[in-house]
């Protein structure tokens, strides 16, 4: 039995602790300082409660109803051959004032000649034009901002994503088209709406 030869290991470097290692005392002190800063109480932002709401019921909504209209709602109403003002009155059984923001009007103008009828319908004198402070923003964002500022509107849209965003805002009903009729969700006094 011979003695086992030990071979030399080539190109093996010694293990060195990196300067960012957590075991170094200065790094531990820095981490403690960061934790203390994060634990300091930051001022919380709490939204003011809306005085118009009685739990989830909006007391500002009442006849005549002001209805903010989205672009696709106008287009679907034309496709379904529905008179917008009359159908709204049939749904809510009260006087309705359709309102159009500048952003929605701009979106209709951008759609071009294909949606010329929708643009002509939006320029109807029965429709109230509401100036919005936003400059050329997306129409859905404009409608959500208008509704969060003033809770006196019903939002008419066929866009599922926008309806989902509006459902998160308490006290704002949403009107949409289902089976060739207008329907309102989250509004108990809409007696004409199909259930």
Protein Blocks (a to p, Z undefined) as FASTA:
>chain_A
ZZddddddehiacddddfkbckbmklmmmmmmmmmmmmpccddddddddfkbghjacfkb
ccdddddddfklmmmmmmnopafklmmmmmnopacdddddfklmmmmmmnommlmmmmmm
mmpmkbccdddfbehiafklmmmmmmmmpmcbccddfbfklmmmmmmpghiacdddeehi
acdehiaklmkbcZZ
